[in-house]
Amino acid sequence: MAKFYHELWVNKKEPLAALRESQLTIYYHPELIPDLTGERGAPKFKDAVAVKASVEPSGRRDARSDTKLWAAFVLSGVGK
């Protein structure tokens, strides 16, 4: 959710685009989960929210996260 709100408020993305970016970030970069879910203002938080999900790390399929970590977040409402 931290990545979603960062994309929504800081990067001024539409809600649907912010959700998509958040889901893909967790999908392609599961190693960032502890940094994104840590205490507010955690040292690595700024680096974690700045990661772009569009690039898959080193092309490794085993680096992807389990679906249960990102698929539960859905957008409810207008979304535009």
N, C-alpha and C positions, 0 to 999 in steps of 0.2 A: 504494500500500500504506500510505503514511503516513496518508492520509485514512481508510482502512479501520480501521486500528488505533486511530486517534483516536476514531472512532465506537464501536468495540467496547469500548475500555477507559475512555475519558474520559466518553463519553456513555452508557455502559452499555447499548448496543443489542444485540439478538440478532445472531448472526453474519450471517444472511441479510439482515436490515435494514441492517446496517453495510455489507455489500457493495453492496447496492442504492443506498444513499446515496452511496457512493464512486463507483460507476459513473456515476450521474446527475450528480454534481458535475463529473467530468471531461468528460462529454458536453456539459453546458450551459455550462461555464466552462473551455474549453481554455486560456485565458490564465493560469490558475492552475498549469498543469503545471510551469513552471520553479520556482515557489515551493514546490510540494509535493515536488519531486525534488531540491531543492538540498541544501546541507550541513545537517546537524542544527543546529537552533537558528538557522536563517537568519532575518533580520529580518522577512520577510513570511510565514513559516510559520504563525504563530498566526492571522493573518488568513485565510490560505488554507484551513486546516482548519475554520475557523468558518463558512465559506460554506455555506448551505443549498442543496441541489440542487432543491428543489421549485419554485423560481421560475425560469422561463426568462428570461434577460436581454434586455430590450427587445423580445421577440418576434421576434428576427431568426434565421432558420433558418441563415444563413451563419456564425453564431457557434458552431455546434455542432462538436464535434471529430470526427475520423475514428474509425470503429469500431475500428480496430486499436490505438488508444491505451487503450481501456478494456475491450474485450470479452474479452481473453485471461485476465482474472482471474475465476476461478470458485471456488466454495466446494466443498470436498471434505469429506465427513464428515456428521455429524448435522445441523448447521446450526440447531439449536434451543437 
